[in-house]
Amino acid sequence: MGISIALIGALGYALGAAIQQREAVSAGATLKLVRRPRWWIGGVIGFTGASLHALALSIAPLVVVQPVSVATLVFAVPLAAWLHGRRPHRAEIIGSVAVAAGLLGLMLLVPAHNVTPVLSNRAAIGLIATVGAIVAVTFLIARWLRGPFKALLMAIGAGSVTATVSTFVRVVGGGLGGDLTRLLTWFTLAIPVLLVCAVVLLQKSYAVGYFGIAYAGVQVVDPITSVTAGAVLLGESLPTGAENVIPALAAATVLIAGTITLGRMAPDHTQAVPEAATGAIPEAGPGAVEATRLRPVVRAD
């Protein structure tokens, strides 16, 4: 049941992310986004998917639910290409499939044993502080970078926050045991705050224009961080034994190769500029006029 709900939720999240990325590329990661109806539509679809993901986390452990969302990378990249009015490139398909297959292989090596999640206040604060430091470092370095590396670093920061949201949802939902009074804790209040932070960081990573690398980065960092938190803080199991090492290395190799492939893709924010935006037309004949009219503009993200 948890896996089925997580799969439906992940598909909704992928569609919502693709819609919001298109709007973020057009308007930038600014308050202008709240005036764009399509951005809100993407947000509603994504929130519905995230809600289903939260429901899945309340009935199944992190190490089972998180890998399911990885498979939607195969759908998210073609969806984004379609929304941008183009066909997905072969490298995008290959890269997204490789990332999904590699990460799914890693996650499937994690044994699934459902335990009641318990997180102390000290551990919870430590998790938030650690993730906050990761976000600060990645976004600070990203300010000096351009292109896919900028998008990837921002995605690492955003993915660590979404993983924290999943961890808190798992603790709150999995620890209810039918007693709704257990919702009266600061963990419950922390979830929407962390969720807002995650949305803002995700929009900033999407606005760079490299949806494939940004979405893949989030999908890699989120489950790995969640599984680590589940194992270290919640007592969930991790794989042991030498027989798991070789498959894990092979899966990691495929994952890295797919990420590199996606990182080589061109951004989705190159577009033609109308004549009115080009200024004066040079007096060098029709050829120069046509060249000026079609001159591409790329934001310096």
C-alpha positions as CSV (number, residue, x, y, z in Angstrom):
1,M,0.0,0.0,0.0
2,G,2.8,2.4,0.9
3,I,4.7,1.8,-2.3
4,S,1.5,2.2,-4.5
5,I,0.6,5.5,-2.8
6,A,4.2,6.7,-3.1
7,L,4.3,5.9,-6.8
8,I,1.1,7.9,-7.5
9,G,2.4,10.8,-5.4
10,A,5.8,10.8,-7.1
11,L,4.2,11.1,-10.5
12,G,2.2,14.1,-9.4
13,Y,5.3,15.6,-7.8
14,A,7.2,15.2,-11.1
15,L,4.5,16.9,-13.2
16,G,4.2,19.7,-10.7
17,A,8.0,20.2,-10.7
18,A,8.2,20.3,-14.5
19,I,5.4,23.0,-14.6
20,Q,7.0,25.1,-11.9
21,Q,10.4,24.9,-13.6
22,R,9.0,26.2,-16.8
23,E,7.6,29.2,-15.0
24,A,10.7,29.8,-12.9
25,V,12.8,29.9,-16.1
26,S,10.4,32.4,-17.6
27,A,10.1,34.7,-14.6
28,G,13.1,33.9,-12.5
29,A,13.0,32.7,-8.8
30,T,11.3,35.9,-7.6
31,L,8.0,37.0,-6.1
32,K,6.8,37.4,-9.7
33,L,6.1,33.7,-9.7
34,V,3.1,34.1,-7.3
35,R,1.4,36.1,-10.0
36,R,1.6,33.3,-12.6
37,P,-1.4,31.0,-12.5
38,R,0.5,28.1,-14.1
39,W,3.1,28.2,-11.3
40,W,0.2,27.8,-8.8
41,I,-1.2,24.9,-10.8
42,G,2.1,23.2,-10.7
43,G,2.3,23.9,-7.0
44,V,-1.1,22.4,-6.4
45,I,-0.2,19.3,-8.4
46,G,3.2,19.0,-6.6
47,F,1.6,19.5,-3.2
48,T,-0.9,16.8,-3.9
49,G,1.9,14.5,-4.8
50,A,3.9,15.5,-1.7
51,S,0.8,14.8,0.4
52,L,0.4,11.3,-1.0
53,H,4.2,10.8,-0.3
54,A,3.6,11.9,3.3
55,L,0.7,9.4,3.6
56,A,3.0,6.7,2.3
57,L,5.6,7.6,4.8
58,S,3.1,7.3,7.6
59,I,2.6,3.6,6.8
60,A,6.0,2.5,5.5
61,P,9.6,3.2,6.4
62,L,11.8,5.8,4.7
63,V,14.1,3.1,3.2
64,V,11.1,1.7,1.3
65,V,9.2,4.8,0.3
66,Q,12.0,7.1,-0.8
67,P,13.4,4.9,-3.6
68,V,10.0,4.9,-5.3
69,S,10.2,8.6,-6.1
70,V,13.4,8.1,-8.0
71,A,11.7,6.2,-10.8
72,T,9.7,9.3,-11.7
73,L,12.9,11.0,-13.0
74,V,12.3,9.1,-16.2
75,F,8.9,10.9,-16.6
76,A,9.9,14.3,-15.3
77,V,12.6,15.1,-17.9
78,P,10.4,14.3,-20.9
79,L,7.5,16.3,-19.3
80,A,9.7,19.3,-18.9
81,A,10.9,19.1,-22.5
82,W,7.3,18.9,-23.7
83,L,6.3,21.9,-21.6
84,H,9.2,23.8,-23.2
85,G,7.8,23.0,-26.7
86,R,10.5,20.6,-27.8
87,R,11.2,16.9,-28.0
88,P,13.4,15.3,-25.2
89,H,17.0,14.8,-26.3
90,R,18.3,11.3,-26.4
91,A,21.0,12.3,-23.9
92,E,18.2,13.5,-21.5
93,I,16.4,10.1,-21.8
94,I,19.6,8.1,-21.3
95,G,20.8,10.3,-18.4
96,S,17.5,10.2,-16.5
97,V,17.1,6.5,-17.0
98,A,20.7,5.9,-15.8
99,V,20.2,8.1,-12.7
100,A,16.9,6.4,-11.9
101,A,18.3,2.9,-12.4
102,G,21.5,3.5,-10.5
103,L,19.8,5.1,-7.5
104,L,17.0,2.6,-7.5
105,G,19.6,-0.2,-7.5
106,L,21.3,1.4,-4.5
107,M,18.0,1.8,-2.6
108,L,16.9,-1.7,-3.3
109,L,19.9,-3.0,-1.5
110,V,18.5,-1.5,1.7
111,P,16.6,-4.1,3.8
112,A,13.0,-3.1,4.6
113,H,12.2,-3.6,8.3
114,N,9.3,-1.4,9.6
115,V,10.1,0.0,13.0
116,T,8.3,2.7,15.0
117,P,10.3,6.0,14.3
118,V,11.5,7.8,17.4
119,L,13.5,11.0,17.1
120,S,14.8,12.9,20.2
121,N,14.7,16.7,20.3
122,R,18.5,16.9,20.4
123,A,18.8,14.7,17.3
124,A,16.1,16.7,15.5
125,I,17.8,20.0,16.2
126,G,21.1,18.5,15.1
127,L,19.6,17.4,11.8
128,I,18.2,20.8,11.1
129,A,21.5,22.5,12.0
130,T,23.4,20.1,9.7
131,V,21.1,20.6,6.8
132,G,21.2,24.4,7.3
133,A,25.0,24.3,7.1
134,I,24.8,22.2,3.9
135,V,22.4,24.7,2.3
136,A,24.5,27.7,3.3
137,V,27.7,26.1,1.9
138,T,26.1,24.9,-1.4
139,F,24.3,28.2,-2.1
140,L,27.3,30.3,-1.2
141,I,29.6,28.3,-3.6
142,A,26.8,28.4,-6.3
143,R,26.9,32.2,-6.3
144,W,30.4,31.9,-8.0
145,L,29.4,29.3,-10.5
146,R,27.4,29.1,-13.7
147,G,25.5,26.5,-15.7
148,P,24.9,22.9,-14.6
149,F,27.3,23.1,-11.7
150,K,25.3,26.0,-10.2
151,A,22.1,24.1,-10.7
152,L,23.5,20.9,-9.2
153,L,24.9,22.6,-6.1
154,M,21.5,24.4,-5.5
155,A,19.8,21.0,-6.0
156,I,22.0,19.4,-3.3
157,G,20.9,22.1,-0.8
158,A,17.3,21.8,-1.8
159,G,17.4,18.0,-1.7
160,S,18.8,18.0,1.8
161,V,15.9,20.1,3.0
162,T,13.3,17.9,1.3
163,A,14.9,14.9,2.9
164,T,14.5,16.6,6.3
165,V,10.8,17.2,5.6
166,S,10.5,13.5,4.7
167,T,12.3,12.5,8.0
168,F,10.0,14.7,10.1
169,V,6.9,13.5,8.3
170,R,8.0,9.9,8.9
171,V,8.5,10.6,12.6
172,V,5.2,12.3,13.1
173,G,3.1,10.1,10.8
174,G,4.7,6.8,11.8
175,G,4.5,7.6,15.5
176,L,0.8,8.4,15.6
177,G,-0.4,4.9,16.3
178,G,-4.0,6.1,15.9
179,D,-3.5,8.8,18.6
180,L,-4.0,12.2,17.0
181,T,-2.9,14.0,20.2
182,R,0.6,13.0,19.2
183,L,0.4,15.6,16.5
184,L,0.7,18.3,19.2
185,T,4.5,18.6,19.0
186,W,7.0,21.1,17.6
187,F,7.9,18.4,15.0
188,T,4.5,19.0,13.4
189,L,5.0,22.8,13.3
190,A,8.5,22.3,11.8
191,I,7.2,20.4,8.7
192,P,5.4,23.4,7.0
193,V,8.3,25.7,7.8
194,L,10.8,23.3,6.3
195,L,8.5,22.7,3.3
196,V,8.3,26.4,2.5
197,C,12.1,26.5,2.6
198,A,12.4,23.5,0.3
199,V,10.0,25.1,-2.2
200,V,12.0,28.4,-2.3
201,L,15.3,26.5,-2.8
202,L,13.8,24.3,-5.4
203,Q,12.6,27.3,-7.5
204,K,16.0,28.8,-7.3
205,S,17.6,25.6,-8.6
206,Y,15.0,25.3,-11.4
207,A,15.4,28.9,-12.5
208,V,19.0,28.2,-13.6
209,G,17.5,26.4,-16.5
210,Y,19.0,22.9,-16.3
211,F,15.9,20.9,-15.2
212,G,17.4,17.5,-15.8
213,I,20.5,18.1,-13.6
214,A,18.5,20.0,-10.9
215,Y,15.7,17.4,-10.7
216,A,18.2,14.6,-10.8
217,G,20.3,16.3,-8.0
218,V,17.3,16.5,-5.8
219,Q,16.2,13.0,-6.5
220,V,19.7,11.7,-5.6
221,V,20.3,13.8,-2.5
222,D,16.8,13.4,-1.0
223,P,16.6,9.6,-0.8
224,I,20.3,9.1,0.2
225,T,20.0,11.7,2.9
226,S,16.6,10.3,4.1
227,V,18.0,6.7,4.2
228,T,21.0,7.9,6.1
229,A,18.7,9.8,8.6
230,G,16.5,6.7,8.9
231,A,19.5,4.5,9.6
232,V,21.4,6.9,11.9
233,L,18.6,8.6,13.7
234,L,15.6,6.3,13.5
235,G,17.2,2.9,13.8
236,E,16.2,1.7,10.3
237,S,18.3,-1.0,8.7
238,L,21.1,-0.6,6.2
239,P,22.6,-3.4,4.0
240,T,25.5,-5.4,5.3
241,G,27.7,-8.1,3.9
242,A,30.3,-8.3,1.1
243,E,27.7,-9.6,-1.4
244,N,26.2,-6.1,-1.5
245,V,29.4,-4.2,-2.3
246,I,29.8,-5.1,-6.0
247,P,26.2,-4.4,-6.9
248,A,26.3,-1.1,-5.0
249,L,29.5,0.0,-6.8
250,A,27.9,-0.9,-10.1
251,A,24.8,1.1,-9.3
252,A,26.8,4.1,-8.1
253,T,28.8,4.0,-11.4
254,V,25.6,4.1,-13.5
255,L,24.2,6.9,-11.3
256,I,27.3,9.1,-11.7
257,A,27.4,8.5,-15.4
258,G,23.8,9.5,-15.8
259,T,24.3,12.6,-13.7
260,I,27.3,13.7,-15.9
261,T,25.2,13.1,-19.0
262,L,22.4,15.3,-17.8
263,G,24.9,17.9,-16.7
264,R,26.1,18.3,-20.3
265,M,22.7,19.4,-21.6
266,A,22.0,22.9,-22.7
267,P,19.8,25.1,-20.6
268,D,16.1,25.6,-21.4
269,H,16.1,29.4,-21.2
270,T,17.4,30.4,-24.7
271,Q,14.8,32.2,-26.6
272,A,14.4,34.7,-29.5
273,V,14.1,38.4,-28.7
274,P,11.3,40.5,-30.3
275,E,12.4,43.4,-32.5
276,A,11.2,45.9,-29.9
277,A,13.7,44.5,-27.4
278,T,16.7,44.7,-29.6
279,G,17.0,48.5,-29.7
280,A,18.0,50.2,-32.9
281,I,18.3,48.1,-36.0
282,P,21.7,48.4,-37.6
283,E,21.9,49.9,-41.0
284,A,23.7,47.0,-42.6
285,G,21.0,45.6,-44.8
286,P,18.4,42.9,-44.4
287,G,20.9,40.3,-43.3
288,A,21.8,42.3,-40.3
289,V,18.2,43.0,-39.5
290,E,17.4,39.3,-39.6
291,A,20.4,38.4,-37.5
292,T,19.4,41.0,-34.9
293,R,15.8,39.8,-34.8
294,L,16.9,36.2,-34.1
295,R,19.7,36.9,-31.7
296,P,19.3,34.6,-28.7
297,V,19.3,35.9,-25.2
298,V,20.5,33.8,-22.3
299,R,20.1,35.0,-18.7
300,A,23.4,35.0,-16.8
301,D,22.4,32.4,-14.2
